[in-house]
Amino acid sequence: MSEKLLQQILDEMKNMRNDVELIKIQVDENTKMVQAVRDNQLEQRSQSDAVTHEIAQLSGMIEARFNKVDRSLRFLEADLDTMYEKTTANEREIKRMKYSQ
């Protein structure tokens, strides 16, 4: 082989080595970006899970409160019905007493 051909091969190898170094740098940067995205995704998932858990807790609290209010309203409704019946009976008794005099 001639010296000129060997020099061309050597130059080409140097260029390839430079290209490989640039590719390594790019791969490292891409790897770091992918890791950052993955870390961010895990953090977002963790926050989402926390919010979901908090919503579930609030939903349970609201449902319990609603059930308590609903029960109280039913008792009040029953008390009002009883008071209405007694008031009606008392009014009838008062009218009866007025007419019997």
MARBA-3410 file (N, C-alpha, C, O; in Angstrom, 1 decimal):
101
0.8,-1.2,0.0,0.0,0.0,0.0,0.9,1.2,0.0,2.0,1.3,0.5 ~ 0.4,2.2,-0.6,1.1,3.4,-0.7,0.9,4.3,0.6,0.0,4.1,1.3 ~ 1.9,5.1,0.8,1.8,6.0,1.9,0.6,6.9,1.9,0.0,7.3,2.9 ~ 0.3,7.4,0.7,-0.8,8.3,0.5,-2.1,7.6,0.9,-3.0,8.2,1.5 ~ -2.3,6.3,0.5,-3.5,5.5,0.8,-3.6,5.3,2.3,-4.7,5.4,2.9
-2.5,5.0,2.9,-2.4,4.8,4.4,-2.8,6.1,5.1,-3.6,6.1,6.1 ~ -2.4,7.2,4.6,-2.7,8.5,5.2,-4.2,8.8,5.0,-4.8,9.3,6.0 ~ -4.8,8.5,3.9,-6.2,8.7,3.7,-7.0,7.8,4.7,-8.0,8.2,5.3 ~ -6.5,6.5,4.8,-7.2,5.6,5.8,-7.1,6.2,7.2,-8.1,6.2,7.9 ~ -6.0,6.7,7.6,-5.7,7.2,8.9,-6.6,8.5,9.1,-7.2,8.6,10.2
-6.7,9.3,8.1,-7.5,10.5,8.2,-9.0,10.1,8.3,-9.8,10.7,9.1 ~ -9.4,9.1,7.6,-10.8,8.7,7.6,-11.1,8.1,9.0,-12.2,8.3,9.5 ~ -10.1,7.4,9.6,-10.3,6.8,10.9,-10.4,7.9,11.9,-11.2,7.8,12.9 ~ -9.6,9.0,11.8,-9.7,10.1,12.7,-11.1,10.8,12.6,-11.7,11.1,13.6 ~ -11.6,10.9,11.4,-12.9,11.5,11.2,-14.0,10.6,11.9,-14.9,11.1,12.5
-13.8,9.3,11.7,-14.8,8.4,12.3,-14.7,8.4,13.8,-15.7,8.4,14.5 ~ -13.5,8.6,14.3,-13.3,8.6,15.8,-14.0,9.9,16.3,-14.6,9.9,17.3 ~ -13.8,11.0,15.6,-14.5,12.3,16.0,-16.0,12.1,15.9,-16.7,12.6,16.8 ~ -16.5,11.5,14.9,-17.9,11.2,14.7,-18.4,10.4,15.9,-19.5,10.7,16.5 ~ -17.7,9.4,16.2,-18.1,8.5,17.3,-18.1,9.3,18.7,-19.0,9.1,19.5
-17.1,10.1,18.9,-17.1,10.9,20.1,-18.3,11.9,20.1,-19.0,12.0,21.2 ~ -18.7,12.5,19.0,-19.9,13.3,19.0,-21.1,12.5,19.2,-22.0,13.0,19.9 ~ -21.2,11.3,18.7,-22.3,10.5,18.9,-22.4,10.1,20.4,-23.5,10.0,20.9 ~ -21.3,9.8,21.0,-21.3,9.4,22.4,-21.8,10.6,23.3,-22.6,10.4,24.2 ~ -21.4,11.8,22.9,-21.8,13.0,23.6,-23.3,13.2,23.5,-24.1,13.4,24.4
-23.8,13.0,22.2,-25.3,13.1,22.0,-26.1,12.0,22.7,-27.1,12.3,23.3 ~ -25.5,10.8,22.7,-26.2,9.7,23.4,-26.3,10.0,24.9,-27.3,9.8,25.6 ~ -25.2,10.5,25.5,-25.2,10.9,26.9,-26.2,12.0,27.2,-27.0,11.9,28.2 ~ -26.3,13.0,26.3,-27.3,14.1,26.5,-28.7,13.5,26.4,-29.6,13.8,27.2 ~ -28.9,12.6,25.4,-30.2,12.0,25.3,-30.6,11.2,26.5,-31.7,11.2,26.9
-29.6,10.4,27.0,-29.9,9.6,28.2,-30.2,10.4,29.3,-31.2,10.1,30.1 ~ -29.5,11.5,29.5,-29.9,12.4,30.7,-31.3,13.0,30.5,-32.0,13.2,31.5 ~ -31.6,13.4,29.3,-33.0,14.0,29.0,-34.0,12.9,29.3,-35.0,13.2,29.9 ~ -33.8,11.7,28.8,-34.8,10.6,29.1,-34.9,10.3,30.5,-36.0,10.1,31.0 ~ -33.8,10.3,31.3,-33.9,10.1,32.7,-34.6,11.3,33.4,-35.4,11.0,34.3
-34.4,12.5,33.0,-35.1,13.6,33.5,-36.6,13.5,33.2,-37.4,13.8,34.1 ~ -37.0,13.1,32.0,-38.4,13.0,31.7,-39.0,11.9,32.5,-40.1,12.0,33.0 ~ -38.3,10.8,32.7,-38.8,9.6,33.5,-39.0,10.1,35.0,-40.0,9.8,35.6 ~ -38.0,10.8,35.5,-38.1,11.3,36.9,-39.3,12.2,37.0,-40.0,12.1,38.0 ~ -39.5,13.1,36.1,-40.6,14.0,36.1,-41.9,13.2,36.0,-42.9,13.6,36.7
-41.9,12.2,35.2,-43.1,11.4,35.0,-43.5,10.7,36.3,-44.6,10.6,36.7 ~ -42.4,10.2,37.0,-42.7,9.5,38.3,-43.2,10.5,39.3,-44.1,10.2,40.1 ~ -42.6,11.7,39.3,-43.1,12.7,40.3,-44.5,13.1,40.0,-45.3,13.2,40.9 ~ -44.9,13.3,38.7,-46.2,13.6,38.3,-47.2,12.5,38.7,-48.3,12.8,39.2 ~ -46.8,11.3,38.5,-47.6,10.2,38.9,-47.8,10.1,40.4,-48.9,9.8,40.9
-46.8,10.4,41.1,-46.9,10.4,42.6,-47.9,11.5,43.1,-48.7,11.3,43.9 ~ -47.7,12.7,42.5,-48.6,13.8,42.8,-50.1,13.5,42.4,-51.0,13.8,43.1 ~ -50.2,12.9,41.3,-51.6,12.5,40.8,-52.2,11.4,41.8,-53.4,11.5,42.1 ~ -51.4,10.5,42.2,-51.9,9.5,43.2,-52.3,10.2,44.5,-53.3,9.8,45.1 ~ -51.5,11.1,44.9,-51.8,11.8,46.1,-53.1,12.6,46.0,-53.9,12.6,46.9
-53.3,13.3,44.9,-54.5,14.0,44.6,-55.7,13.1,44.6,-56.8,13.3,45.1 ~ -55.5,11.9,43.9,-56.6,10.9,43.8,-57.0,10.4,45.2,-58.2,10.3,45.5 ~ -56.0,10.2,46.0,-56.3,9.7,47.4,-57.0,10.8,48.2,-58.0,10.5,48.9 ~ -56.6,12.0,48.0,-57.2,13.1,48.7,-58.7,13.3,48.3,-59.6,13.5,49.1 ~ -58.9,13.2,47.0,-60.3,13.3,46.5,-61.1,12.2,47.0,-62.3,12.4,47.4
-60.6,11.0,47.1,-61.3,9.8,47.6,-61.7,10.1,49.1,-62.8,9.8,49.5 ~ -60.7,10.6,49.8,-61.0,10.9,51.2,-62.1,12.0,51.3,-63.0,11.9,52.1 ~ -62.0,13.1,50.5,-63.0,14.1,50.6,-64.4,13.6,50.2,-65.4,14.0,50.7 ~ -64.4,12.7,49.2,-65.6,12.2,48.7,-66.3,11.4,49.8,-67.5,11.5,50.1 ~ -65.5,10.6,50.5,-66.0,9.8,51.7,-66.6,10.7,52.8,-67.6,10.5,53.4
-65.8,11.8,53.1,-66.3,12.8,54.1,-67.6,13.4,53.7,-68.5,13.6,54.5 ~ -67.6,13.8,52.4,-68.9,14.5,51.9,-70.0,13.5,52.0,-71.1,13.9,52.4 ~ -69.8,12.3,51.6,-70.9,11.3,51.6,-71.4,11.1,53.0,-72.6,11.0,53.3 ~ -70.4,11.0,54.0,-70.8,10.8,55.4,-71.6,12.0,55.9,-72.6,11.8,56.6 ~ -71.1,13.2,55.5,-71.8,14.4,56.0,-73.2,14.5,55.3,-74.2,14.8,56.0
-73.3,14.1,54.1,-74.6,14.1,53.4,-75.6,13.2,54.1,-76.7,13.5,54.3 ~ -75.1,12.0,54.4,-75.9,11.0,55.0,-76.4,11.4,56.4,-77.6,11.2,56.8 ~ -75.5,12.1,57.1,-75.9,12.7,58.4,-77.0,13.8,58.3,-77.9,13.8,59.0 ~ -76.8,14.7,57.3,-77.7,15.7,57.1,-79.1,15.1,56.6,-80.1,15.6,57.0 ~ -79.0,14.2,55.7,-80.2,13.5,55.2,-81.0,12.9,56.4,-82.2,13.0,56.4
-80.3,12.2,57.2,-80.9,11.5,58.4,-81.6,12.6,59.3,-82.7,12.4,59.8 ~ -80.9,13.7,59.5,-81.4,14.8,60.4,-82.7,15.4,59.7,-83.6,15.6,60.4 ~ -82.6,15.6,58.4,-83.8,16.1,57.7,-85.0,15.2,57.8,-86.1,15.6,57.9 ~ -84.7,13.9,57.7,-85.8,12.9,57.9,-86.4,13.0,59.2,-87.7,12.9,59.4 ~ -85.6,13.1,60.3,-86.1,13.2,61.6,-86.9,14.5,61.8,-88.0,14.5,62.4
-86.4,15.6,61.2,-87.1,16.9,61.3,-88.5,16.8,60.5,-89.5,17.3,61.0 ~ -88.5,16.1,59.4,-89.7,16.0,58.6,-90.7,15.2,59.4,-91.9,15.5,59.5 ~ -90.3,14.1,60.1,-91.2,13.3,60.9,-91.7,14.2,62.1,-92.9,14.1,62.4 ~ -90.8,15.0,62.7,-91.3,15.8,63.8,-92.3,16.9,63.3,-93.3,17.1,64.0 ~ -92.0,17.4,62.1,-93.0,18.4,61.6,-94.3,17.7,61.3,-95.4,18.3,61.5
-94.3,16.5,60.7,-95.6,15.8,60.5,-96.3,15.6,61.8,-97.5,15.8,61.8 ~ -95.6,15.2,62.8,-96.3,15.0,64.1,-96.8,16.3,64.7,-98.0,16.3,65.2 ~ -96.1,17.4,64.6,-96.6,18.7,65.0,-97.8,19.1,64.2,-98.7,19.7,64.8 ~ -97.8,18.9,62.9,-98.9,19.3,62.1,-100.1,18.5,62.5,-101.2,19.1,62.6 ~ -100.0,17.2,62.7,-101.1,16.4,63.2,-101.7,16.8,64.5,-102.9,16.9,64.7
-100.8,17.1,65.4,-101.2,17.6,66.8,-101.9,18.9,66.7,-102.9,19.2,67.3 ~ -101.3,19.8,65.9,-101.9,21.2,65.7,-103.3,21.1,65.1,-104.2,21.7,65.5 ~ -103.4,20.2,64.1,-104.7,20.0,63.4,-105.7,19.5,64.4,-106.9,19.9,64.5 ~ -105.3,18.5,65.2,-106.2,17.9,66.2,-106.6,19.0,67.3,-107.7,19.0,67.7 ~ -105.6,19.8,67.7,-105.9,20.8,68.6,-106.9,21.9,68.1,-107.8,22.3,68.8
-106.7,22.3,66.8,-107.6,23.2,66.2,-109.0,22.6,66.1,-110.0,23.4,66.4 ~ -109.1,21.4,65.8,-110.5,20.7,65.8,-111.1,20.7,67.1,-112.3,21.0,67.3 ~ -110.3,20.4,68.1,-110.8,20.4,69.5,-111.3,21.8,69.9,-112.3,21.9,70.6 ~ -110.5,22.8,69.6,-110.9,24.2,69.9,-112.2,24.6,69.2,-113.1,25.2,69.9 ~ -112.3,24.2,67.9,-113.6,24.5,67.2,-114.8,23.8,67.9,-115.8,24.3,68.0
-114.5,22.5,68.2,-115.6,21.7,68.8,-116.0,22.4,70.2,-117.2,22.4,70.5 ~ -115.0,22.8,70.9,-115.3,23.4,72.2,-116.1,24.8,72.0,-117.0,25.1,72.8 ~ -115.7,25.5,71.0,-116.4,26.8,70.7,-117.9,26.5,70.4,-118.8,27.2,70.8 ~ -118.2,25.5,69.5,-119.5,25.3,69.1,-120.3,24.6,70.2,-121.6,24.7,70.1 ~ -119.7,23.9,71.1,-120.5,23.3,72.1,-120.9,24.2,73.2,-121.7,23.8,74.1
-120.4,25.4,73.3,-120.8,26.4,74.3,-122.1,27.0,74.1,-122.5,27.9,74.9
END
